[in-house]
Every structure is written in structure tokens, then in C-alpha cells.
Amino acid sequence: MKIVVLDGYAGNPGDMSWKELNALGECIIYDRTTPEEMIERAKDADIVLTNKVCFQAKHFDQLPQLKYVGVIATGYNIIDCEAARAHGVTVTNIPAYSTNSVAQMAFAHILNIYNRVDHYATEIREQDAWVKSQDFSFLDTPLFELYGKKIGIVGLGNTGMATARIAIGFGMEVYAFTSKSEFQLPHEIKKMELDDLFRECDIISLHCPLTPTTKDLVNARRLKLMKPTSIIINTSRGPVVNAQDLADALNSGRIMAAGVDVLETEPPTADNPLLKAKNCYITPHIAWASFEARVRLMDILVSNVKAFIEGNPINVVN
């Protein structure tokens, strides 16, 4: 079997080994592949592994040797799964490898906003603010406790549930917009309709997949429902939030702040309104990328390929 990795750098920038994958066949690993390079690099491969390089119907037409596409991520919207099936190509993904890391990042953003960690560290390092203080404690912004605050979680899959458990540990009131029934939920989590979630909660944390119904889920209408002290956290997918509407709400003081790990286009274009929006804290799509999560990613990747070669594919999405 010839195995080609089209864009391996994001998952393994050099701090892990590819030896287990290399042991499964002739293996060629590229750090990055442009759309123009993809066909030439994949043309003789039986197995192609991709993180963000897209496979459309036209690509399957040009790759008659291809038998398997492994997505090096959980989301597989980059693959035309129907076209893959029509060409007899198996597609797999890597589920649930980054659950705890993403939930942790959601709370990293929440705590940064509520405790202003970045603000105070910067003031002390760059402005000598504490050195110049007349008091033992330098305080120039409001700080908030999580205890007793209401958090609304949109999407209660693995990551949403992990986020809910952290919130429960902080003594927060946890509400969720989910297809699960009340009987399927821990007693600490209460179901709530989506608009009510935006209206009632102090924090909205997004953990839903990108679908036609979730695109622009956070929009001007729903932002107007929120309290001016509320915040939005997005560690799901960029297009779940209408960027201009969120920027307008932040700049006008309609809501207090936002913590964002994903944007509609990545890397973003310079004109993305959230890059300059007031009280918008952006991390560069790294919630998934803890070392431990990437170790799990690599382990499951190898297991997926091995299972396919042995004729018993796992984590098949088509």
C-alpha cells in the first residue's frame, strides 16, 4: 500500500514520530499541499491522509488508484463523501480526540475575560502598572466570579458535555440547547430553547457542528437578546457566528466580550471585523492542539489506517 500524507505539519510539527505509520506501507509525508499540487502527489496512492486539503467529486475522477481517504480531524466536511462512496473510496475521521482540550480552551477564554489575566499581565510587564501603584493591589477593571453564573451550552456532544462538567465544578448553573431529552441529561444540566438561552445566560459557549441550520446561528437578532454583561465563546466552527454582527455587538457595547478560537476563513483575511473588535479575544484555532490531544490524534490515525488495510475499517463516515 502506498500512503500519502498531504498536510501532516499541523498535527505533527516535528514533536512526534511517524514511524508507526511508516511501518504500514510505503509512506510519503508532506507538511503542506496546495490544491494545485494535490492530484500529482496523490495520483499513485492507495491511501491518502488529509487534514484540510479538500476532496471534491472531480478529484476522485482523477484518482482511480485511491481506495481510502483518512481525515486527520473530527470534521470531514472537506470531503465529498457521496462522491467518495460512488468511487468505492472509504472515508474515515478521528472522533473525540480533542474533547478535553477544547473544553479547557473554552474556559481559558472565559477565565481570561472574567479575570482579565492578559490585561493585567500586559499592564505589569509593559506599563509597570503594579510598580507604580500606590496600593498593594493594582485594580483598574471589574472582575467577576463564575460561581452562580448561568452558562448556556449550544450542542451537548462530547465537547459540550466536557465543558458542562467544568462549569458544574465552578458552581455555575448549566443550561443546554440540545436534541437530548431531559432524561438523558445529568440533573445539573437543564434544557432550554435557543433564544431563551441567549436571553437568560451570562455566558454562551458554542459546541455545535457547522450545518446549514447552524450557520450564522449567532446573529444580530440573537445578540440583541443578550444581556450587556454577557459573553460569547466559540470553539466550534467560525461560520456558526456572523462575524460582522458579533463585531457590531462588541463595538457598540451590546455584549461585554467574546472569546473566539475559530473564524470563517482560516487563516483570516485582514478585513475580518473581529480582528479589531472591542473586547474580542482571538486564539488561532489551537483549542484542539494540545500535545496530549495530538498524541491521541496520531494513535487513532494509525489505528484507522491499520484497520482499513486489514479489511475491517473503523470510524467510517461514508
GIRAVEN-V631885 format. One record per backbone hydrogen bond with DSSP energy under -1.0 kcal/mol. NH is the residue of the N-H (numbers start at 1). CO is the residue of the C=O. E is the energy in kcal/mol with one decimal. If there is no record, write none. Layout:
NH;CO;E + NH;CO;E
This chain:
3;26;-3.7 + 4;47;-2.5 + 5;28;-2.9 + 6;49;-2.8 + 8;30;-2.8 + 9;31;-1.5 + 12;8;-2.2 + 22;18;-2.5 + 23;19;-1.6 + 24;21;-1.8 + 25;22;-1.1 + 26;1;-1.5 + 28;3;-2.6 + 30;5;-2.7 + 38;34;-1.1 + 41;37;-2.1 + 42;38;-2.1 + 43;39;-1.3 + 45;42;-1.7 + 46;2;-1.8 + 47;2;-2.3 + 48;68;-2.4 + 49;4;-2.8 + 50;70;-2.4 + 55;78;-2.4 + 59;56;-1.0 + 60;56;-1.5 + 61;57;-1.6 + 63;60;-1.1 + 66;63;-1.3 + 67;46;-2.7 + 68;46;-1.5 + 69;90;-3.0 + 70;48;-2.5 + 71;92;-2.8 + 72;50;-3.1 + 73;71;-1.5 + 79;76;-1.7 + 80;55;-2.4 + 81;79;-1.5 + 84;80;-2.2 + 85;81;-2.4 + 86;82;-2.1 + 87;83;-1.4 + 88;85;-1.5 + 89;84;-3.2 + 90;67;-2.2 + 92;69;-1.9 + 93;315;-1.8 + 94;73;-2.5 + 102;98;-2.7 + 103;99;-2.1 + 104;100;-2.1 + 105;101;-2.1 + 106;102;-2.2 + 107;103;-1.7 + 108;104;-1.9 + 109;105;-2.3 + 110;106;-2.0 + 111;107;-3.0 + 112;108;-2.1 + 113;109;-2.2 + 114;110;-2.8 + 115;111;-2.8 + 116;112;-1.2 + 120;116;-2.4 + 121;117;-2.4 + 122;118;-2.3 + 123;119;-2.6 + 124;120;-2.3 + 125;121;-2.1 + 126;122;-3.1 + 127;123;-1.6 + 129;123;-1.8 + 132;128;-2.2 + 144;114;-1.9 + 148;171;-2.3 + 149;146;-2.4 + 151;173;-2.8 + 152;203;-3.5 + 153;175;-2.8 + 154;205;-2.4 + 155;177;-2.2 + 161;157;-2.5 + 162;158;-2.1 + 163;159;-2.4 + 164;160;-2.2 + 165;161;-2.2 + 166;162;-1.6 + 167;163;-2.3 + 168;164;-2.5 + 169;165;-1.9 + 170;166;-1.4 + 171;168;-1.6 + 172;167;-2.3 + 173;149;-2.7 + 175;151;-2.7 + 176;190;-2.3 + 177;153;-2.5 + 184;181;-1.5 + 185;182;-1.2 + 189;186;-2.0 + 190;174;-2.1 + 192;176;-2.2 + 197;193;-2.2 + 198;194;-1.9 + 199;195;-2.0 + 200;196;-2.7 + 201;197;-2.1 + 202;150;-1.9 + 203;150;-1.9 + 204;231;-2.4 + 205;152;-2.7 + 206;233;-2.7 + 207;154;-2.9 + 215;211;-1.7 + 216;239;-3.0 + 217;214;-2.0 + 218;240;-2.4 + 223;219;-2.7 + 224;220;-1.7 + 230;227;-1.9 + 231;202;-2.1 + 232;257;-1.5 + 233;204;-2.9 + 234;259;-2.7 + 235;206;-1.1 + 240;237;-1.5 + 241;238;-2.1 + 242;218;-2.8 + 246;242;-2.4 + 247;243;-2.6 + 248;244;-2.5 + 249;245;-2.1 + 250;246;-2.3 + 251;247;-2.8 + 252;248;-1.8 + 253;250;-1.0 + 254;249;-1.8 + 255;249;-1.2 + 256;230;-2.0 + 257;230;-1.1 + 258;279;-2.1 + 259;232;-2.7 + 260;281;-2.9 + 261;234;-2.8 + 272;269;-1.9 + 275;272;-1.4 + 280;277;-1.2 + 281;258;-2.9 + 283;260;-2.6 + 285;261;-1.3 + 285;283;-1.8 + 289;286;-1.4 + 294;290;-2.3 + 295;291;-2.0 + 296;292;-1.9 + 297;293;-2.3 + 298;294;-2.4 + 299;295;-2.3 + 300;296;-2.7 + 301;297;-2.4 + 302;298;-2.3 + 303;299;-2.1 + 304;300;-2.8 + 305;301;-2.1 + 306;302;-2.8 + 307;303;-2.5 + 308;304;-2.0 + 309;305;-2.5 + 310;306;-2.0 + 311;308;-1.6 + 312;307;-2.7 + 317;91;-2.8
